[in-house]
């Protein structure tokens, strides 16, 4: 009885940590991105449901069917991608491109192709693009510091202290948010909640396919799904599981398509969360699937409370919200810059980073398309030997 209780406690803890990261880290990114895209509250509510509740339902089905910790969520990097396209690609175009990317990924999974995506768009190029589109959010952190120096200084200090105590980046946001919100409340900068926001009815968005949306968004969404699924599957195998990779590919691809009507997303099995839910710290191996089940329940609750998350915008000072988004993506930027600097490709990821950071628009196509196209071209044409070496090193043993 005591062993079963201890296993249940381990599952609950292992499930709570990643979901706290979703709520405190990802929700501010969604809200900040929604503001940049000019979305109405019903659309924001639907988007949060797409990122949380729908993947939660799919997680429940997979975890209970295969008795493995197969946790699915929306992809943070894809959210940043969508926000970076504000002003150049319409929201309905993003919805259409995301839905088509899901179909394409599901079909590719039937033939075992996701592992080969890195042959076409090398991971160092993806890292350069990710660094370029994450940078504005991190810059927003310091812009917020200038707007509300006391509140944001306390928030950053809380994050630094929590990180110094060994808390993971997403979890360190919890005390940082509490500290910043506490100071804001003391200073009288917290607004009264607008209760009508709690009752927002989610609004679906009809897709509007466009060439610019498809060529810019589709390949990157597919890569982001693969960059979650493939490393997570490798980790699961290392923990003694036999993940149903084809089924996970189908679930994430079709899940991406279905959720896209509520908001553009990339449903995947995130590697970072899998290291929480599938590790030995999550309890006995045959019980670890419970971590995914508990996490799925949390995701469903967040989805049901999506209106409350939207109401958060009316309560939390905008600089604090922007600082949370910046802190949430600080680790993403650091990791991307490390991957760019670590080689073996040198020119291609820097070209991709520079273009992704720009506002290039050429031949009716935006900066993200050109970052993918020119970064990939540099890798294949100018750094082919290094690229071949990199691809070989990624092959499973």
N, C-alpha and C positions, 0 to 999 in steps of 0.2 A: 504493500500500500504506500509506504514511504517512498519507494523507488518510483512508483507511478506518479506520485505527487511531485517529486523532484523533476521528472521528465516533463510533466505538464507545465511546471514553472519555467523550465528552460525554453520550451516552445513559445510560451507567452512572451518572455523577454526577447527572444530572437525575432519574434514577429513585430514587437512594439517598436524596436529601434528603427528599422527601415521605414515604417509607416509614419513615425514621428518626423523622419527626414522628408517624407513626401509632404506632410502637412505644413511644416515650418519652412522647408526649403523650396519645394516645387510650387506651392500655391502662390507665394509672392511673385515667382517668375511668370506664372499664368496671368496673374492680375496686371503685372507690369506690361506683359506682351499684349494683353487685351486692350490696355489703354493706348498702346502704340498703334494697334490695328483699328482703333475707334469702334470697338464692339459695344453693343447695348447690353445691359445687365442680363436679360434672358439668354443671350448668346454666351455670355461668360459662364452662367450657371450650367448651360448645356456642355460647354467645353470642359469644365471641371468634372462633370459626370463622365464624359468621354475618357478622361485621363485616369479616373479612379474606379468608378462603379462598374463600368463595362469590363475592363480587365479583371476586376474582382470576381465577376461572375465566371469568366473563362478560367480563372485560376482555380475556383472551386471545382469546376468540372474536371480539369486536368489532374489536380492534386488528389481528388477522391478516386478518380478512375485509375490512375497509375500508382497511387500511394508513394508519390515522390514530391519533394519540396519544389514544385514548379510554380514560381511566383511571377506573374505578369503585371506590368504597369505601363503607363505611357512613358515615352522617352523624353528626358529633359533636353537633350541636345536638339531634338526635333522642334521642341517649343522655341528654343532660342533661334533656330533656323527660320521658323515662321515669323517671329517678331522682327528679324533682320530684314524681312522682305516687305515690311509695312511701307506703303507708298508706291511700291513698284509692282506688286502682285496683289490683286484683290482677295478678300477673305474667301469668297465663294470659289475663286480659282484655286486657293490653297486646299479647300475642302475637296475639290475634284481631283487635284493632283495626288493628295494623300490617299484618297479612295483607290485610285488607279494603281498607286504604288503598292498598296496592300494586295490587290489582285495579282500584280506581277510577282510579288514576293511569294505568295502562296503557290503560284504555278512553278516558280523557280525551285521551291522546296521539294516539289514532287520529283525533280530531277537531281536533287542534291547540289544545286548550284550556289547557294548563299556563301559557302566557303570560298568560292572562286571570285566573289565580288572584289576582293582585294587585288586580284590580278588586273582588274580594269581600272578601278579607282584606288590607288595605293593608300594604305592606312596613314602614312606620313602626310599625304596630301589632305586627307580628311582631318588630320590633327591641325594642319595649318588653317583650314577653313573654320574648324571649331574654335581655334584661338581667335580668329578674326571676328567671328560673330559673337563670341563671349565677351570680348574686350569692352564694348560699349556698356554692358551691364556693370562690369567692374569699375569702369570710369564713373558710372552713375553713383557708385558707392561714395566716391570722393566728391562728386558734385553735391551729394546729399550732406556730406560733412560740412561743406561751406554754407549750406542752407540752414542746417540745425546742428551747430557744432557740439553742443552739450549732449543732446540726445544721441547723436550718431557716435560720438566719442565713447560714451558709456556702452553703446551697443557693440562697438568694435572691441572695447576692453573685455566685455563679457565673452565675446567669441574667442578672443586670444587666450583668456584665462581658462575657458573650458577646453580649448584645443591643447593648451599646455598641460592640462590634467589627463590628457590621453583620450578625450572624447573624439569620435569621428566627426568629420566636417559637418555632415548633415545634422548630427545630434548636437553639436556645439551651437547650432543656431537656436536651440531651445532656450538656454539661459541668456543668450544674446538678445533674443526677442523679448524675454521677460524683463531684462534690465532696461532695455530701451523703452519699452512700453510703460514701465514703472516711472521712469524719469519724465516721460511725456505726460503721464497722468498727474504727477506732482506739479508740473509746470502749467497744467491746464490746457495742454495741446491735444488731448483726446476728445474727439467730438462725440456727441450723443448718437447712439446707433439709430439708423433709420429702419424701423421695424418692417416697413413694407418691402425692404430688400430681401427679408427672410422668406417671403412668399412668392418669389419670382418663379414663374413657370418657364422651364427650359424651352428654348426655341431652336429647332433644327434649321440648318442652312442648306438650301438647294445648291448643289454643285454647279459650277459654271466652268467647264473645261476651257483651257487656253493653251496655246503653244508655249508661251513664256512660263506658265505655271508648271506644265508637264516636264519640260526639259530642265527646269531649275530644280523642282522639288522632288520628282519621282526618284532619280538615282540616289539623292542624298537620304531620303526616307528609307529606301531599301538598304543602304549601307548602314544607317543607324540601327535598323532592326537587326541586321546581321552582326554588328559590333556588340550588341547585347546578347543575342542568342548563342553565337558560336563560343565565345569565352565562357559563358555560363554553363553550356553543355560540357565543355572540357573540364570545368571545375567539378561538376556533378559526377562525371566519370571518375575523377580523382578521388572523390569521396565514396566510391563504390556503387554508385547508381548507374542505371542504364537508361538515360533520358530518351524518350521517343522523339528524336530530332525532327523527323518528317512531320509528325503530328504537331509538334510545337511550332514548326515553320508554317504549317497550314493555319493553326490557331492564331498566330501573331499576324499573319498576312490578312486572313479574312476578318480578324478582329479589328485590324487597322481600317479596313474598308467599312465595316459596320459603324465603328465609332466616329468615322470621319464626318458622317452626317450631323453629328452633334458638335463636332469640332475637329480640325485637322490634328492628327496625332500619328505616332508610330508606336504601336503596341509591341513590346518585346519582353524578353526574360532578362532583366538587367543583371549584369555580372556582380556589381557591388552588393545588391540586395541578396543575391544567391549566396554570397560568402557569409551572410548572416544566417540565412534560413537553412542552409545545407551543411554547415560546419558541425564539428563535434560538440561545440558549445550549445547547439540547438537540441541536444538530447540523444537518446539511442537512435541508431540509424532507421529502424523500422517505424519510429514515431515522428521522424522529422517532417513528414508530409503535413503534420499538424501545424507547423509553422506557417506554411503557405495557406492553409485553411483559415487560421486565425488572422493572418495578414489580409486575406480576401474579405473577411468580415469587416475589418477596419476600413478597407477601401470602400466597401459598400456604405458604411456609416458616413464616411467623408462625402461620398456622392450624394447621399440623402440630405446632408447638411451643406450642399453646395451654395444654397442661398445665403447661409450664414457666412461662408467664405467671401461671397460678393459683398455682404454687408460690412465685412472687415475693412473694405476700402473707405467706408464712410466714418470709421472709428479711428483707424491708425493713421497718424500723420504721413502724408505721401513720402517725405524724405526717409522715414523709417522703413516703409515698404520697399523703396528703391534700394536702401542699404541692405535689407535682407536678401533681395534678389542678387545684389552684387556679391555679398558674402557667400550665398549659395553656389554661385558660379566661379568663385575664386579658385577652388580646387580644380574645377574643370579647366580653367585657363592655365593654371600651373601645370597640370598634366599634359595639356596640349602643347604648351611651349616646350616642356621637357621632351616630348616625342619629336617635335620639330628639330630641336637642337641635338637630339641624340643620334640622328642619322639613321640609316646610311645615306638617305637622300638629303641633299643640301639645298639645291636651287628650287626644286619643285614645291616643297612645302612653304618656302618663304614667298614664292610667287603667289601661291594659293592664299596665304595669310594676307599679303598686301592687297590683293584684289578683293578678298572677302571684307577687308576693312574699309574699302573704298566705296564710292557711289557710282561706279562705272556703269554706264548704260550704252550699249552699242548694238546696232541692227535690231533694235526692239527687244533685246535680251539684257537682263540685269546682271549685277556684279556677282551673284552667287553662281549663275551659269558659267560665267567666264572664269571664275575661280576654279570650278570643277574642270572645265574644258582645258584651260591653259595650264593649270597645275598638273593635270594628268598628261597632257601633251609633253610638258617639260620632262616628266618622269620617264616616259616611254622613248622620247627622242634624244634627250640630252644626258640622261642618267640611267641608261638602259642596263649597264653592267651592275650598278648598285641596286637597281630595282630587281634584277634577276636574283641577286644575292639575298635581298630582303624577302622576296616571295619564297625562296627555298627555305629560308630560316623559319617561315611561318608554317611550313608543311608539318602535319602531325607525324610523330615518330612511328 
